[in-house]
């Protein structure tokens, strides 16, 4: 697949449908584009689901999509070296565009027809040169003249060894709109608390309890559920990691629901959420990816988290990654055509070892195929 790294290139809707159909006639492409236009919501909504755990997000407005412009000389961005695989950074920022509360990398294997997501905990220790030492502060602390989104892309590439072909940002309003347009999304809330779990409506700031058991969530409730990360009595004892694991429940439910929808329903929902997205991709590029993702079965979609353990550093709770385990995950699910990476290829810092602590078993459920994932 052509990743189209040149942002100045304009890709026409009809000339860029499914990336695998370059040899087809214009009539065939136009006909297929009608179906792809409907399926765009699949990609948008899947990505939207996993990134909407942010505590505070841009409310009701689209993030500027020209935020990757720079003044000065910086390291080149790292792109995929093989056209058969594409990597898309999906992230969200607070209203000041300082903190990236959620960071996800989607890896699309065009040859093997698979899609894998890598969840990067926002509290991951990134180094002492960042004010909070955490990866979620990289975006808000670029060098002079450097674009915030590119500062994050460069750091993720060097720290995790991930090439990033494109980026996407979402708003909390878009997520809520999609869920409501779908008529809600049904999840099974597992908690030791007989009264369910406490969530907060992001728009009214009011709290309510939902569950336990099978519950159909409205848009605001779904936002409250995927952003929740506290409440020992509710079974949330791992903070940001609990939130990452809970998001998978909504992720799977939403993906299944979208796959069973009619074309007209999908078109309607796509209109409701596209205005809440900022990206360096054109409509044509998004349609191309969406058309391809539509054909990937649930069994070929997976979600994985950066393995690690909690550590306290300078009074702050940090996610200390496990380098060897991460390398194994990356080479297995996110590096299908490149030379396998080693510890020498990435700048990942194992904070627990720096502090003189032993490596514990990873404290995050590692995930797997969407068809099998449970919290």
N, C-alpha and C positions, 0 to 999 in steps of 0.2 A: 504493500500500500504506500501511496505517496503521502507523507505526513504534512506536506505543504507548510514548511517552516517560514517561508517568506510572507510576512504579514501584509505586505503591500499587494500581494496577488489577489485578484478578485475572482472568486469561483462562482460561476453561474449555477443557479438551482438545477437546471436541466442537464448541464454538462457534467455535474458531479452528483450522481445518485449513489448507488452502491459502488465502492471502490473496485470491486471485482468485475464490473460491467463496462470497462472502458471501450471494448470493441463493439458494443452493441449500437444499433441505429438510434437516431434521435427519437423516432417514434416509440421504440421500445423503452428508451430511457424516460421519456415523458410519462408513459403509462406506468412504469415502475415508481416514478417519483410521487404519483398520487398516493400509492400505498406507503411510501417512505415518509411522506409528509405527516400521515396519520401516526406512524410509529415513532416519530421524534420524541413523543412524550415518554416512551419507555426508557430511553437513555436519560432524559432529563429527570424523570421522577426517581429512577433508581439511584442516580447520583445524589439527587436532592435529599432522599431519605437518609443516606448515611452521613451527610454533612450537616444536618440540622440539629446537632446537639449543642450548639453554641449557647452560652448563657445570655449574651446580649448581641443582637445582630442589627444590621441596617434595617430599619422598619419603613416599609412602604415606598422605597425609592430604589432605583437601579444604580448599582455601583458603576462608576465611570469605566468604560472598557478601553480607554486610552492610557491606562495607568502603567503601561509597560514602556513608556517613552523615557529615554535616559539622556543625560548630558555628561559626557566624559568617556574615558576608556576603562572598560571592565573586562573580566574574564568572559570568554564566549559561553553562551548557554549550551548545555549538553543535550543533544537530541539523540533519538534512537539511531543506531548505525545500520539497522536492517529494516527494509521497507515492509517486512512481514509482521512487524509488531509496532504498536503505538502506545505511548504513555501519556495520560492526561492527569494533571494535578487538579484536584477539586478541593476548594477551601472556602472558608468564610471569615469575615473580619468583623470587629466591633464597629460602632458608629464612627470612631476616630480613625479607622483603618490602621490600628496599632497592633492588636492581638489577633492571631489566627487561631480561633478556638477549636476548629476541626481541620484536620489535614488528611486527605485521602488521595491515593494514587491508583488510577484505573489503568490496567494493562490489557489491551486488546490484541489477541493473537489472531491475525487475519488468516493465517495458513491453517491453524489447527481449530479455528472457530471456538475460541475460549475467551472468557472475560474474568479477570481476577482483580480484586480490590485489596490494597494494602492500607490498613488503618494505622496512622502514626499518632500515638497519644500526645496531646498538647503539652503535657508536663515532661516530655522527654528532655533529659539533660543534653544541651547542645554545646556548652562551653562557657568559660568565664568572661568572654568578650561581649556577651549579651547581658543587658541589665538584670533580667530575672534568671539567667542561665538556662532558660527553657526555649524549646523550638518555637513556641507560639509567639515569642517576642522578636523573632528574626525579621518578620515582615515590617514591624514598626521601627526598626533601627537600621535602615540602609546607610551606605556610605553617601557622601555628598554627591548628588547628581544621579545616584543609582535608583532605579524604580523599585518600589517596595516588593512587588510581586516577583521581580527578577532576583532581588536579594534572597528571597525565600527559595526560589528555584535553584539558584547556584548552591546554596547551603545544603539543600536536600540532596542534590546530585553528588556533592563531595562527601557528605556525611553518610548517606545511605547507598551511594553508587547507582542512583536512579537517573536515567535520562528522562527529560520531560519535554514532550513535543508541543503540548498546549496546556492552557490553564482555564479553569472555570470558577466563577464565584456565584454564590446564591444568596438570596435573602430569605428571612424567616417568613415573610408574607407569602412568598411564592409557594413554599412548602405547605402552609396552611390552606391556601387556595386549592392546591392539587388534591389534598385529602378531602376537602369538602366537596369538590367537584366529582370525586369518586364515590361520594355517599358515605365516606368514612372508611376506616381500615380496621380489620379485626385482628386482635392479638390475644395471646394467652399470658396473662400477668401472673407470674409465679412469685409468691412472697410468703414469708412466715407470718405476716401480720393478717389476722382475720378481717381487719378493716381495710385491706388493700394498701395502696401506696399513695403518698401525697405528691401532687403535681401542681405547678403554677401556670395559669393562663398567661401567656406572654404579652397579651394586649391589655387585659384588665388588671393584671398582677394579683388576681384573686386565687386562692388555693382551694383545691378540692381533692377528694379521695376517689380512686378508681380501682376496680378489681376487688378481691383476687378473682382469677379465672378468666374466662373468655369475655372480652369487652370490645365493642365497636367504638373506636375513637373518632371524634370530630377533628377538624383541622387544628384548632387551638389545643385540644387535649393531646393530639399526637405530638405537637411541638413540646408540650410539657413533659410527655413521656420520654421522648428521645433526648431531652436535655437534662433530665434528672440524674444526679450523681451523688446525692447525700440522703441519709436516713437509715441509721443502723437498724431500727426496729422494722423497717420495710425490707431489710435484706441487702441494703447498699452499704457495703463496708470497704469497698476498694475505690471509691471516688470516681475518677475519670475512667477507670477500667470498667467499672460497673456500667457506665454510660455507653462505652464502646460495645460491650456485650449486649446490652438491651436494644441498641439500635438495630441489631441484626434481626430481631423479631419483626420489627416494622418493615425492614428492608425486604425480607422474604415475603411477607404478606402482601406488600404493595406490588412487588414484581409479579406475583402470581395473579393478582387481580387485574393488572394491566394486560397481561397476556390473554386474558379471557374477554377483553372488551371489544366492542364493535369499532369499526373505523370512524364513524361519526362521533362516538363518545371520545375517542382518543384525540381527534382533531379539536374538539371543544376544549379538552383539558390542556392541550398544548398551547392554545391561545391564552389560557388563564395563567400560565407559568412562565412563558418565554420572556415577558417584559421584566421579570425579576432576576434575569441572568446577565452576567457580564463575562465576556470571554474574548480571547484573541482569535477564535474560530469564526469563520463566516457561516451564514445559514447553510450554504452548500456543503461545507465540511461537516457541520453537525448532522445534516440529513444523511450524509454518507456513513458516518459512524452509527447513527441511529438505525439505518436500514440494515446494517450488518449485525448489530447487537440484537435486533428483533429476531434474527434467525438462530441465535445461540440458545440452546436448551438450558433449563435451570441446573441440570446436572453438570454443565460445563461452565457454570458461573461459580466463583468462589470468593470468600472474603477472609482475610488473614490480618493479624495484628503483629506489630513489632514486639517480639518477646522481651521480657525484662523483669525487673523487680523494683519495689519502692525503696528509696533511700532519702534520708533527711540531710540536706546540705544548706548551710547558712540559714537554718531555721525554716527552710522551705521543703515541701515534699516534691521529690523528683522521680521521674521514671528512668531508671538506669537500664539501658538496653543490654541484651545478651548478644554479643557479636557473632559467635559461632552459630548459634541457633538461627539468628537473622540471616546469615549468609546461606544457610541451608534452605531456608524458606524462599529467599530471593532467587537463588539458582534453580530451584524446583518449579516455582510458579510465576516468576517475573523476569526470567532471563532465558527465553527459549532458544535464541539464536546467537547470543553473544558468548564470548569466552567466560567460563565460570569465574566469578569474582572471589578474591581471597581477602584475608584480613589486611593485607598490604594495600588493597585497592580502595579502601574506604577509611574515612577519618572518624568513624564512630568511637565514642568515648564510653567505656564501661565505668561509670562513676563508682560503683560498689568496689571495684578493684582498686581504684585510685584511693579510696578511703580505707583500704585494707580489709574489706569484708569479703566473705566467700560468696560464690555464686549459688543462689537458691534456685529452686524450680520456678519456672516462669509463672508469674501471678496473673496472667491473662489467658482466658480460654482461646486457644489458637485458631479456632474457626475451621472452615473447610467449605465443601460445596454448599451452595444455597439450599439445595434440596434436603440437606441433612443438618444444617446449622441450628443449634438451640443455644439459648443463653447459658 
